[in-house]
Amino acid sequence: MIYGKMWCVVKPSVGIPLFLGACAVGSFAVHTMILNNTTWVKAFLNGNAAATASASGSAAPAAPVAKK
């Protein structure tokens, strides 16, 4: 383990739950910000994925494939 000496300073019974708790809080914060700052995620989670798929289908078509 690279940081094996860290456990001489911090007990594993304190450090591991603290680390896992920090990861959980950070993950929750990121997901909350994604839900609050985008419109398509809320629509997707509410089952409106077909509406967003049809909207993207009206974009300009891709370049044609050259035939050999």
C-alpha positions in Angstrom: 0.0 0.0 0.0 1.4 3.4 -1.0 0.1 5.3 2.1 0.5 2.5 4.6 2.2 4.8 7.2 -1.0 7.0 7.3 -2.6 4.4 9.5 0.1 5.1 12.1 -1.5 8.5 12.5 -5.2 7.9 11.8 -6.9 4.8 13.1 -8.5 2.7 10.4 -11.7 2.6 12.4 -11.9 6.4 12.0 -10.2 6.9 8.6 -12.1 4.4 6.5 -15.7 5.5 7.5 -14.5 9.1 7.1 -13.2 8.5 3.6 -16.3 6.5 2.6 -18.6 9.2 4.0 -16.7 11.9 2.1 -17.1 9.9 -1.1 -20.8 9.5 -0.5 -21.3 13.2 0.2 -19.3 14.2 -2.8 -21.2 11.9 -5.1 -24.5 13.1 -3.7 -23.4 16.7 -4.3 -22.4 16.0 -7.9 -25.6 14.2 -8.7 -27.7 17.0 -7.1 -25.9 19.7 -9.2 -26.4 17.6 -12.4 -30.2 17.4 -11.7 -30.5 21.1 -10.8 -28.4 22.4 -13.7 -29.6 20.3 -16.7 -33.0 19.9 -18.2 -32.5 16.7 -20.1 -31.7 14.6 -17.1 -35.0 15.4 -15.4 -36.9 14.7 -18.6 -35.1 11.4 -19.0 -35.8 10.3 -15.4 -39.4 11.2 -15.8 -39.7 9.0 -18.9 -39.6 11.7 -21.6 -36.6 10.2 -23.4 -38.6 9.8 -26.6 -39.2 13.5 -26.9 -35.5 14.3 -26.6 -34.6 11.6 -29.1 -37.0 13.0 -31.7 -35.7 16.5 -31.1 -32.1 15.3 -31.8 -33.4 13.5 -34.9 -34.3 16.8 -36.6 -30.7 17.9 -36.7 -28.8 18.1 -40.0 -28.1 14.7 -41.4 -24.5 13.3 -41.4 -22.4 13.4 -44.5 -23.2 10.6 -47.0 -20.9 7.6 -47.1 -18.9 7.4 -50.3 -19.5 4.2 -52.3 -16.6 2.3 -53.8 
